[in-house]
Amino acid sequence: MIRPASDEDLPTLQDIERAAGVGFRDLGMDIVADGEPPDLAALRSFQRDGRAWVFADGHDRPVAYLIVDAVDGQAHVEQVSVHPSHARHGIGRRLIDRADAWAAEHELAELTLTTYVDVAWNGPYYQRLGFRFLRDDELGPGLRAIREREVASGLDAWPRAGMIRP
């Protein structure tokens, strides 16, 4: 079940992010696996603005989450993460659908995100969900700034790109 994230959920979102990152270690992407999740203040900002959702299990415990923002006049998936114990059950797709609904509620016609080009559960996965890669000259100033922060933090040690879907 997808529901808005609560204050009490926020530490669990950090745990989900850490667990989801472990899969990157198997690809030799230790900097990603060891990356810190968003801090509680950042998560709380998304949550209080109505831009954070969780997918909860049958006991109402979050097992995945989504946070979105508006960037360059488009809805932007800031983060979507699924705990590995619940991966491959369509939860990520359902959360992306929730991002689409948020976009429609805010009259934003497109959905963007940034991701790793070649990681199976990143670029290829989002292509299956109808996203396409953006060329650098298609990036708006906000998405370009996000990409620049990613480069500065070392995340571009592996190919990364912006993606979009209507």
N, C-alpha and C positions, 0 to 999 in steps of 0.2 A: 504494500500500500504506500502510495506517495502522499506525504503530508508536509506542511511547512515545518522547518526546523525550529526547535525550541531552544531556549537558553541552556537547558539541561543536556541537550544533544551535542553541543559544540565540542566538548572534549572527545566524544566518541567520533566525531568527524575527523579530528586529528589522528585518532587511532586507525580509522579506515584508510586515511591517506598514507600513513606509514606502512600499513599492511599491503596496500595496493602497490606501493613503490618497490617492494621486495622483488617482484618479477623482473625488474630492470637489472638487478644484480646478475641474473642468469645470462643476460646479454652483454655483460661487461660494462654496464652503464652505472657504475657505483655512485657517481656524483648525483644521479637521479634517485637511486635507491636510498641514499643517505640524506637526501634533501629534507629540510624541515617543512612540515605542513604549514598552511596559513596560521598565523597566531590567533588567539582567541578574540582579540580586539577586531581583527579584520573579519573573522567569521561572524562576530556579533553585528558588525556593521551590515553585512549582507542579510543576516537573519532579521534584524530590526527593520530593514527596508523592504522586507517581503521578497527577497531575492535568493533565498536558500531553502532547499527542500531535502527531505530524506526519503529513502525507500526503507520502510520498516518491516521487520519480519512479523510473524504471527504473535509475537510477544511485545510488539511495538518498540523493538530495539532497532536503531538504524543499522543498516548493512551497506548502504550506499548513500551518496549525497551529490547534490548539484548546487552550484552557485553561479549566478548570471549577473551581467552588467549591461549597460548600454554603451557602445563604443562606435563612434563614427555614424551614429544614427541607425545602428543595427544592434540586435540582441547579440551579446557575446557570452559564450560559455567560458566562464573564468576557470571552472574546475568541475569535472565529473569523475567520481571515483567509486568503484565497487570493491567491497572486501573480497579477496580471492576465494573465500569459502562460498561466495554467492555469485561468482562470475559465471558467464556463459548460460545465463537464464533469462536474458532479455531485459535485465534491469537497467543497464546503461541506455538501451534504446528507449525504454519508457521514460527515463529521466530526460533524455534529449527531446522527446515528445513534449515533456512538461516545459522545457525551455521554449519550444515552438509556441506553446499556449501562452506563455508569459510574453513572448514577442508580439503575438496577435493582440493580447490585452493592451499592449503599449503601442500598438500601431507601428511596429517595427517589421519591415518586410523580409529581412534576411537574418540568418543566424551565422555567426562566425565563431571560430576558435583557433587556437594554435596548437600544434601537435608535432610529434615525431613522424617523419615521412615514411620510414621503413619498418617501424615497430608494428607487428601484426594487430595489436589491440589499440593502435593509434591510427595513423594515416589510412591504411587499408580498411580498417573497421569503419571509419567515418565516411570513406568513399562508398561503402556498401549502404550507408545510411543516407546517401544522396548528396554529400558534400563534394566539392571539388577544390583542388589546390588553387590558391591565388598566386599570381605572378607578383613579384616585388612591386611593379609599377601599378598594381591594383590595390595596394594597401593604402587605407586612409591614414591620416596622421595619428589617430589613436591606436590603431592596430600596429602601425609602424613603431610607435613608442613602446608598445608591449614587446614586439620582436627585439627592439634594441635592448630592453631590460633583460630579455632572455639571453641574448648574445653576451651581454656584460656579466651575467651570472654564470657563464660557462656551459649553459644548456645546449649551445650550438656545436658542441664537440661531435654531435651526431646530427644529421640533416633534420631541420625543423622548418615548418612553414605554416602560414595561415591558410585556413580553409573557409569556405562559405557554402551555404545552401539557401535557396529561396524558401 
